[in-house]
Amino acid sequence: MKDWIPFIIICIGMVVLLISLLRKPRISIWQRITLITGWIYMFVICRICFAPAPFSFSPTHEIHYFIVHGMIVNLIPFQAMDTAFWLNVLMTVPAGVYYALIFKPNHLSTKIWLGIGTGLTIETTQFIINWFVELGRWVETDDVITNACGVWIGMLLVYLLSRYGFRSMIKLFSLHN
């Protein structure tokens, strides 16, 4: 049961965040849809990353890693470009879409840091939770890289959609006008 405590605490924080965002005046129904679906996406990501792992993608070949306080830490990137590698990219594409719709990062440096920051936040949080409740999660450099790539793809997707015929739809769901 103690393995679930960090996840439960994160979820309580997320509920408070959602309620505070939805209480803002002058938010359209489309913007509320963006906030609610973004919250659902964050909940799923938290479940995948910060709760006890009911699933595992075992590497099919040898990976060199370190053991830190009973945790597996892989600091050497690109040892296994397997299913988990590509699923990590796919997992964070929606994050990039939500960043573009909610925050509208205009500067390239902001976009770069949002991508890297997302991966670092997930992996650092996994490391900290692993340290205290031993979830059995791997902490990997590859995940930081793949999460960043997924975020960048998501932001690029919104940019391309707004540039090529879907500007009014993007504007409808955006929190910035």
N, C-alpha and C positions, 0 to 999 in steps of 0.2 A: 504494500500500500504506500510506503514512503516514496517509492519510485514515482508515484503520480503527483506528489505534492507540488513540485515545481511547475508542472503542466497546469494544475488547478490554479495556482497563484497567477500564472501568466494569463489564463483564461479570465479570471476575475478582473485583472487589469485591462484586458481587451474589452470586456463588457462595459466597464466604466468609460473607456475611450469612445466606444461606439455611441453610448448614450449622450456623451458630451458633444460629439460631432453632429448627431441628429437633432440636437436641441438648438442648433444655430438657426437664426431667422433667415428667411428668404432663400431656402434651399428647394429647388424644384424636385419633382418626383423622380426625374432622370438622374439628378445628382444624388438623391437618396439611394437610388438603385446602385450607383457607383459605390457609395459608401458601404451599403449593406453587402453587396457582392464582394467588395474588397475585404470586409471584415470576415466573411465566410472563407475567402481564400486564405487570409492570415490564420484563421482557426485551423484549417486543414494543414497548412505548413507547420504550425506549432505542434499539431498532433503527429505529423510525420517526423519532425526533428527533435521534439523535446519530451515526448512521452516514451515509455518503455517500448522497445522495438519488437513488434509482432512479426516482422518480416526481415529478411536479410538477403542481400545480393553478395554471395561469396565470390571472391575473385577466382578465376579459373587458372591463374598462374601465380607464381611466388611474388609477393610484395614485401619490400623492405620497410620496416616500421620500427618505432620505438615504443616501449611500454613506460608510461608515466603514471604513477600512482594507480596501477592496474588498468589504465586506459591505453588503447591502441592509438598512437599518433603517427600519421604518415606525413612527413615533411618533404618528401621527394615527389614532385609532380610527374604526371603522365606515365606512371608505372602500369596502370590498368585502364585502358580506354574501352571499358566494357559497358554493359547495359546501365549500371548505376551511374557511370560517368555521364552518359547522354541523358538519362532521366533527370540528373541534377540540372542540366541546362534547361530542359523542358519545364522543370518544376518552377523556375524563377522567371520565365517569360511573362506570366501574368503580373508579377511584381513590377516589371518594367512598364507594362501597360498602365497599371494603377499609379505608378509614380508620374507618368506623363499626364494622366487625367487629373490627378489630385494636386500635384505640385508644379507641373510644367517646368521642369528644369531647362533653362535656356542655354547655359554655358556648358561647353564640352567638359570642362573640369568637374562641374557638378555631376554630370552624367557618369563620368568615369568613377567618381567617388561614391555615387549611389550604388553602382554595380559592385565595386570592391567592398564597400561598407556593408552591403547586404550579406555577402559571403562571409566576411569577417564577423559580423554580428551573429549569424547562425552558428558558425564553428566555435566562436568564443563562448557563446551561451551553452552549446553542447559540452564544451570542455568543463565549464564551471558546474553544470548540472551533473556530469559524469563524476566530477571530483567529489561531490557531496552524496549522491545517491546511486552511483554505479549503474547507469543505464545500459552499459555495454556498447555504447556508440563509438564509432571511429571518428577521429578528428583528423581531417585531411586537407592538405594544400590544394589538391584537385578540386575539392568542393568549393573552396573560395573562388577558384578560377572559373569553374563551370557555372556557379551561381551568378558571378559577375557577367559572364557571357549571356546567360539567359535574360538578365535584367536589360542589358544593352540591346538584345534582339527585340524585347518587348517595347522598349522606347522607340526603337527604329521602326517597328511595325506601326505604332501610332502615328509617327511622323509621316511614313509613306501613305497611310490611309488618309490622313488629313491633307496631304499634298495631291493625291490622285483620286478625287471624287467623293470623299467621305467627310469633308471638312464640317458640314452642318451636323452630321451625326456625332462626330467627335466633340464638337462644341456643346451639343446637347448634354452629354454625359460628363463633361469637364467641370471641375469645381472652380475653375478660373475662367473668366470671360472678359 
